[in-house]
Amino acid sequence: MNGASELTIPVDTENVVAVVDTNVLLDVYSCHDLVRQYEALGPSGALTSPDATYRRARARESMLLAMYFHRIRATTYSLREGNRLMLAKVDPEAHDTWETHYTKTFIHFVQARLLTGWTAGMPLASEGDPKGNAADAALIAYAQAHRRPLVTNEAFTRHGTRADKMRREASVAGVQVFTPKEFYSGKIDEAAAIDDFIERFRAEAPSYIRHHYEPEIIGNTMAFLEGYYRHILRGETEGDLGPVRVTLEPPPS
């Protein structure tokens, strides 16, 4: 996507840590699901609706997974449908949408400077691009053949994690399946990881803006990105609005 093609990195199978489903990649590389959910709910619903909380939780936990992959310098395997679906959901030629600005800046700044330890590998074009149920089967087959766990948001619902079709088929194949949070749980301090990410974002942003060919435009985009990450990761909102829920877990009593 004037950058989306950069998502295609040949896979070093020997060093793959996990197989990552497309729905997780989309929650990391794009903000379109949350933005469109907010548009559908309106200002008040965007803050309080269970649907909004669910979208924030998915985005948050997928980003924490990306931070964990960066920390352990992980190589992962995903399908090429990530590129195809990204281009279908985020118009690379749209210059007036936050969704497009987010994805381009994620690739050129967040991925390139803040998540450099994570190699998100994909097969080459010549290796095919299965769709739908065939894509699920291909992920399970790869995970089974290489004895790697599968990370997916497929079973992550508004009511928690359920035993969906993909999990059942993976279980039959002897493949372990995790949501992003299930995969990194107990391996990172979430608050510390978030603080480190935000601090590094703020430290790297001025140089990136200063050397960009459109510093004023990218400055606005970077401000949006920082606000977006503080919102989904910490629940922070602009103005006098209080913090919002960012997990599906019940708030402390």
C-alpha positions as CSV (number, residue, x, y, z in Angstrom):
1,M,0.0,0.0,0.0
2,N,2.7,2.3,-1.0
3,G,4.0,0.4,1.9
4,A,1.7,-2.6,2.3
5,S,3.8,-4.6,-0.1
6,E,6.5,-4.3,2.6
7,L,4.5,-6.6,4.7
8,T,5.6,-9.5,2.5
9,I,8.8,-10.8,4.1
10,P,9.9,-14.4,3.1
11,V,9.5,-16.7,6.0
12,D,12.4,-18.2,7.8
13,T,10.5,-21.3,8.8
14,E,13.2,-22.7,11.1
15,N,12.9,-19.7,13.4
16,V,9.1,-19.2,13.4
17,V,7.8,-18.8,17.0
18,A,4.1,-18.8,16.1
19,V,1.6,-18.8,13.3
20,V,-0.4,-15.5,13.4
21,D,-3.9,-15.3,11.9
22,T,-4.8,-12.4,9.6
23,N,-7.4,-11.0,12.0
24,V,-4.6,-10.3,14.5
25,L,-2.5,-8.6,11.9
26,L,-5.4,-6.4,10.8
27,D,-5.9,-5.3,14.5
28,V,-2.2,-4.3,14.6
29,Y,-1.7,-2.8,11.2
30,S,-5.1,-1.0,10.9
31,C,-7.4,1.1,13.1
32,H,-10.4,0.7,10.7
33,D,-12.5,-1.7,12.8
34,L,-12.4,0.6,15.9
35,V,-12.9,3.8,13.9
36,R,-15.9,2.4,12.0
37,Q,-17.4,1.0,15.3
38,Y,-17.1,4.4,16.8
39,E,-18.8,6.0,13.8
40,A,-21.6,3.6,14.0
41,L,-22.2,4.1,17.7
42,G,-21.8,7.8,17.9
43,P,-19.9,9.9,20.5
44,S,-21.6,8.5,23.7
45,G,-21.8,4.9,22.6
46,A,-18.2,4.9,21.5
47,L,-17.2,5.4,25.1
48,T,-19.7,3.2,26.9
49,S,-21.0,0.5,24.5
50,P,-19.9,-3.1,25.1
51,D,-19.2,-3.3,21.3
52,A,-16.7,-0.4,21.6
53,T,-15.1,-2.0,24.7
54,Y,-14.7,-5.3,22.7
55,R,-13.0,-3.5,19.8
56,R,-10.6,-1.7,22.2
57,A,-9.8,-4.9,23.9
58,R,-9.0,-6.7,20.6
59,A,-6.8,-3.8,19.4
60,R,-5.1,-3.5,22.8
61,E,-4.3,-7.2,23.1
62,S,-3.1,-7.5,19.5
63,M,-0.8,-4.6,20.1
64,L,0.6,-6.1,23.3
65,L,1.3,-9.3,21.4
66,A,3.2,-7.2,18.8
67,M,5.2,-5.7,21.7
68,Y,5.9,-9.1,23.1
69,F,7.1,-10.4,19.7
70,H,9.4,-7.4,19.5
71,R,10.8,-8.1,22.9
72,I,11.6,-11.7,22.2
73,R,12.8,-10.9,18.6
74,A,10.2,-13.3,17.2
75,T,9.7,-14.4,13.6
76,T,6.1,-15.3,12.8
77,Y,4.2,-16.8,9.9
78,S,1.0,-15.4,8.4
79,L,-0.8,-15.7,5.1
80,R,-0.7,-13.2,2.2
81,E,-4.4,-12.5,2.7
82,G,-3.3,-9.9,5.2
83,N,-2.1,-7.7,2.3
84,R,-5.2,-8.4,0.3
85,L,-7.7,-7.6,3.0
86,M,-5.7,-4.6,4.1
87,L,-6.0,-3.1,0.7
88,A,-9.7,-3.9,0.6
89,K,-10.3,-2.1,3.9
90,V,-7.9,0.7,3.8
91,D,-7.7,2.7,0.5
92,P,-4.0,3.5,-0.1
93,E,-5.0,6.4,-2.4
94,A,-7.2,8.1,0.2
95,H,-5.4,11.1,1.6
96,D,-8.1,12.3,3.9
97,T,-8.8,9.3,6.1
98,W,-7.3,8.5,9.5
99,E,-7.4,4.8,8.5
100,T,-5.0,5.3,5.6
101,H,-2.7,7.6,7.5
102,Y,-2.6,5.2,10.4
103,T,-1.6,2.1,8.3
104,K,1.0,4.0,6.3
105,T,2.6,5.5,9.5
106,F,2.4,2.2,11.3
107,I,4.4,0.6,8.6
108,H,7.0,3.4,8.2
109,F,7.3,4.5,11.8
110,V,5.9,2.1,14.4
111,Q,7.0,-1.1,12.7
112,A,10.2,0.3,11.3
113,R,11.4,2.0,14.5
114,L,9.5,0.7,17.5
115,L,8.8,-3.0,16.7
116,T,12.0,-3.9,14.9
117,G,12.5,-7.1,16.9
118,W,9.4,-8.7,15.3
119,T,9.7,-10.2,11.8
120,A,6.2,-10.7,10.5
121,G,6.9,-13.2,7.7
122,M,4.6,-14.1,4.8
123,P,4.9,-16.6,1.9
124,L,5.9,-15.3,-1.5
125,A,3.2,-14.6,-4.1
126,S,4.1,-17.8,-5.9
127,E,3.1,-19.8,-2.9
128,G,-0.6,-18.9,-3.3
129,D,-3.2,-17.0,-1.4
130,P,-6.0,-19.2,0.1
131,K,-9.2,-17.5,1.1
132,G,-11.9,-18.2,3.7
133,N,-12.1,-21.7,5.1
134,A,-9.1,-22.7,2.9
135,A,-7.0,-20.0,4.6
136,D,-7.9,-21.3,8.1
137,A,-7.0,-24.8,6.9
138,A,-3.7,-23.6,5.5
139,L,-2.8,-21.9,8.8
140,I,-3.6,-25.1,10.8
141,A,-1.7,-27.2,8.3
142,Y,1.4,-25.0,8.6
143,A,1.2,-25.0,12.4
144,Q,0.8,-28.8,12.5
145,A,3.6,-29.5,10.0
146,H,6.1,-27.2,11.9
147,R,4.7,-27.9,15.4
148,R,4.0,-24.2,16.1
149,P,1.2,-22.6,18.1
150,L,-1.5,-20.6,16.3
151,V,-2.5,-17.2,17.5
152,T,-5.9,-15.9,16.4
153,N,-8.8,-13.6,17.4
154,E,-11.2,-15.9,15.7
155,A,-12.7,-17.2,19.0
156,F,-12.3,-13.9,20.8
157,T,-15.9,-12.6,21.3
158,R,-17.7,-9.9,23.3
159,H,-18.5,-12.6,25.8
160,G,-15.0,-14.0,26.1
161,T,-13.2,-16.9,24.3
162,R,-15.3,-19.7,22.9
163,A,-14.5,-23.0,21.3
164,D,-15.1,-22.1,17.7
165,K,-14.7,-24.2,14.5
166,M,-11.1,-23.2,14.0
167,R,-10.1,-24.2,17.5
168,R,-11.9,-27.5,17.2
169,E,-10.2,-28.3,13.9
170,A,-6.8,-27.2,15.3
171,S,-7.3,-29.4,18.3
172,V,-8.0,-32.4,16.0
173,A,-4.7,-31.6,14.2
174,G,-2.8,-31.4,17.5
175,V,-2.2,-27.6,17.2
176,Q,-2.3,-25.4,20.2
177,V,-4.5,-22.3,19.7
178,F,-4.3,-19.0,21.6
179,T,-5.8,-15.5,21.6
180,P,-3.1,-12.8,21.7
181,K,-3.6,-12.4,25.5
182,E,-3.5,-16.1,26.1
183,F,-0.2,-16.3,24.2
184,Y,1.6,-13.5,26.1
185,S,-0.1,-13.9,29.4
186,G,2.4,-14.2,32.3
187,K,5.3,-13.4,30.0
188,I,5.1,-9.6,30.1
189,D,4.1,-6.9,32.5
190,E,1.4,-5.2,30.5
191,A,1.6,-1.8,32.2
192,A,5.4,-1.7,31.9
193,A,5.3,-2.8,28.2
194,I,2.8,0.0,27.4
195,D,4.8,2.6,29.3
196,D,7.9,1.6,27.4
197,F,6.1,1.7,24.0
198,I,4.6,5.1,24.6
199,E,8.0,6.5,25.8
200,R,9.8,5.2,22.8
201,F,7.1,6.6,20.5
202,R,7.5,10.0,22.0
203,A,11.3,9.8,21.8
204,E,11.4,8.8,18.2
205,A,8.5,10.9,16.9
206,P,10.3,14.4,16.7
207,S,13.1,13.1,14.4
208,Y,10.6,11.2,12.2
209,I,8.5,14.3,11.8
210,R,11.4,16.6,11.2
211,H,12.8,14.5,8.4
212,H,9.5,13.7,6.7
213,Y,8.7,15.3,3.4
214,E,5.4,16.7,4.7
215,P,6.2,17.5,8.4
216,E,3.0,19.4,9.2
217,I,0.7,16.6,7.9
218,I,2.8,13.8,9.5
219,G,2.9,15.8,12.7
220,N,-0.9,15.7,12.8
221,T,-0.9,12.0,12.0
222,M,1.6,11.2,14.7
223,A,-0.5,13.1,17.3
224,F,-3.4,11.0,16.2
225,L,-1.4,7.8,16.5
226,E,-0.1,8.7,20.0
227,G,-3.7,9.5,21.1
228,Y,-5.0,6.3,19.6
229,Y,-2.4,4.2,21.4
230,R,-3.0,5.9,24.7
231,H,-6.7,5.3,24.2
232,I,-6.7,1.6,23.4
233,L,-3.8,0.7,25.7
234,R,-4.6,2.9,28.7
235,G,-8.2,3.9,28.1
236,E,-7.2,7.6,28.0
237,T,-9.5,10.1,26.2
238,E,-9.2,13.7,25.2
239,G,-10.8,16.5,27.2
240,D,-12.7,16.0,30.5
241,L,-13.9,12.5,29.6
242,G,-12.9,9.9,32.0
243,P,-10.9,6.7,31.2
244,V,-12.7,4.1,29.2
245,R,-12.6,0.3,29.7
246,V,-10.0,-1.4,27.5
247,T,-10.5,-5.0,28.6
248,L,-13.5,-7.4,28.8
249,E,-12.5,-8.3,32.3
250,P,-14.9,-6.8,35.0
251,P,-13.6,-3.5,36.5
252,P,-12.2,-3.8,40.0
253,S,-14.9,-3.3,42.7
